Amino acid sequence: MRPVGPYIVIGVGRSGTSTVARVLHTKLDIFMGLHFTVNEISCPEGTFEDVTFWNMHRHLFNNKLGFIAWHITIQKLILAREKLGIPWGWKDPVTSPMIGFYISFFDNLPRIIRCNRKKSLVLRSIKKHWKLGDDEALNKYDITTLAMDRVLKHIDHLVIDFKDTKLSDEEIITQIRNKWEEI
């Protein structure tokens, strides 16, 4: 029997997280959300960022929602997803530096998939698609990477390394199934 999740896809933005979330959702029947954010220019195949999680993160960081209200809302969202009784998960780059905090929402360790890509390629893509300067892009990369490294060195997770090239859907599926046979 397959676990009901969650499968949390993390990584510095522009590192392959949308590709992995798409494969989970469209090829492996992992519910990654009802609606996804759209960005035809930087992610022509879709971002596969769950709009509900995405909105909650933006509300928190834009001071439209206090931390306690955000925490309660996210907990309710997670409980509602668990009640679906199906494998589920989400992807939103904001989750990546907060992964340690997110783990505390669950009784059992979630299935975490970390996407990596060559730093120079990620920085170039961040600057191009997010219109950030050199220092801002490097800061975003370093802070997110440090937060993930500190938490993930202590817990079991899957790393999908895109290095210099894209991986095929089949290569991604193989890596996921080699890690978790129930998928």
C-alpha positions in Angstrom: 0.0 0.0 0.0 1.3 3.4 -0.9 1.7 6.0 1.8 -0.6 9.0 1.5 2.4 11.4 1.6 3.3 14.1 1.6 5.9 14.3 -1.0 7.7 17.6 -0.7 9.8 18.8 -3.6 12.4 21.3 -2.6 15.4 23.1 -4.1 16.7 26.5 -4.9 14.3 28.0 -7.5 15.4 27.2 -11.0 16.9 23.8 -10.0 14.4 21.4 -11.5 11.6 21.4 -8.9 8.9 22.1 -11.4 10.0 19.2 -13.5 10.0 16.8 -10.6 6.6 18.1 -9.3 5.2 17.7 -12.9 6.4 14.1 -13.1 5.0 13.3 -9.7 1.6 14.8 -10.6 1.2 13.7 -14.2 3.1 10.4 -14.4 3.1 9.0 -10.8 -0.4 10.0 -9.7 0.8 12.0 -6.7 -1.7 14.8 -6.1 0.4 18.0 -6.1 -2.6 20.4 -6.0 -5.8 21.4 -7.8 -4.4 24.6 -9.3 -0.9 25.6 -10.1 0.8 29.0 -10.6 1.6 29.8 -14.2 4.7 31.3 -15.8 4.9 30.6 -19.5 8.2 32.3 -20.0 10.4 30.7 -17.3 8.5 27.4 -17.0 6.7 26.7 -20.3 5.6 23.2 -19.0 4.1 24.8 -15.9 5.5 25.6 -12.4 3.5 22.9 -10.6 3.5 25.2 -7.6 0.3 24.5 -5.6 -1.5 27.8 -5.6 -2.9 27.3 -2.1 0.6 26.8 -0.5 2.0 29.5 -2.8 -0.7 32.1 -1.7 -0.1 31.2 2.0 3.6 31.8 1.7 3.2 35.1 -0.1 0.6 36.3 2.5 3.1 35.5 5.3 6.1 37.2 3.7 4.1 40.2 2.5 2.7 40.8 6.0 -0.8 40.1 5.0 -1.0 37.2 7.4 0.6 36.9 10.8 2.7 33.9 11.7 0.1 32.3 14.0 -2.7 32.7 11.5 -0.4 31.3 8.8 0.6 28.3 11.0 -3.1 27.5 11.7 -4.1 27.8 8.0 -1.2 25.6 6.8 -2.0 23.0 9.5 -5.7 22.9 8.3 -4.6 22.6 4.7 -2.3 19.7 5.5 -5.0 18.0 7.5 -7.4 18.4 4.6 -4.9 17.0 2.2 -4.3 14.0 4.5 -8.0 13.3 4.6 -8.0 12.9 0.9 -6.6 9.4 1.5 -4.4 9.6 -1.6 -0.7 10.2 -2.1 -0.2 13.9 -2.2 2.5 16.6 -1.9 3.5 20.1 -3.0 6.2 22.1 -4.4 7.0 25.8 -3.8 10.5 27.2 -3.6 9.5 29.1 -0.4 9.2 25.7 1.3 12.9 25.0 0.7 14.4 27.3 3.3 11.5 26.4 5.7 11.8 22.6 5.4 12.9 22.1 9.0 9.8 23.9 10.1 7.5 22.0 7.8 8.7 18.7 9.0 7.2 19.6 12.4 3.7 19.5 10.9 3.9 15.7 10.5 3.8 12.7 12.7 5.9 10.7 10.2 8.7 12.1 8.2 7.5 13.3 4.8 9.1 12.0 1.6 11.5 14.8 0.7 12.9 15.2 -2.8 15.7 17.8 -3.1 16.5 19.0 -6.6 20.1 20.2 -7.3 21.5 21.9 -10.4 24.9 23.4 -11.0 25.2 26.6 -9.0 26.3 28.8 -12.0 23.3 27.6 -14.0 20.9 28.3 -11.2 22.3 31.8 -10.6 22.2 32.6 -14.3 18.6 31.5 -14.5 17.5 33.3 -11.3 19.0 36.5 -12.6 17.3 36.1 -16.0 13.9 35.0 -14.9 13.5 36.7 -11.6 15.3 39.9 -12.6 17.7 39.8 -9.6 21.1 41.3 -9.4 24.3 39.2 -8.7 24.3 39.8 -5.0 20.6 39.2 -4.5 20.7 36.0 -6.6 23.7 34.7 -4.7 22.2 35.5 -1.4 19.0 33.7 -2.3 20.9 30.6 -3.4 23.2 30.6 -0.4 20.5 31.1 2.2 18.2 28.4 0.7 21.1 25.9 0.3 22.3 26.4 3.8 18.9 25.9 5.3 18.3 22.7 3.3 21.8 21.4 4.0 21.4 21.8 7.8 18.1 20.0 8.0 18.6 17.3 5.3 21.9 16.1 6.7 19.9 14.6 9.5 17.1 12.9 7.6 16.5 10.5 4.8 15.6 12.1 1.5 16.1 11.7 -2.2 18.4 14.0 -4.2 17.8 14.4 -7.9 20.8 16.1 -9.5 20.2 17.8 -12.7 23.8 18.9 -13.0 24.3 20.5 -16.5 21.5 18.9 -18.3 17.8 18.1 -18.1 16.8 14.6 -17.0 14.1 12.7 -18.9 10.9 11.9 -17.1 11.9 8.2 -17.2 15.2 9.0 -15.4 13.3 10.9 -12.7 10.7 8.2 -12.3 13.5 5.6 -11.9 15.2 7.5 -9.2 12.0 8.1 -7.3 11.0 4.4 -7.6 14.5 3.2 -6.6 14.1 5.3 -3.4 10.5 4.5 -2.6 9.3 1.2 -4.0 5.6 1.8 -3.2 5.3 4.5 -5.9 
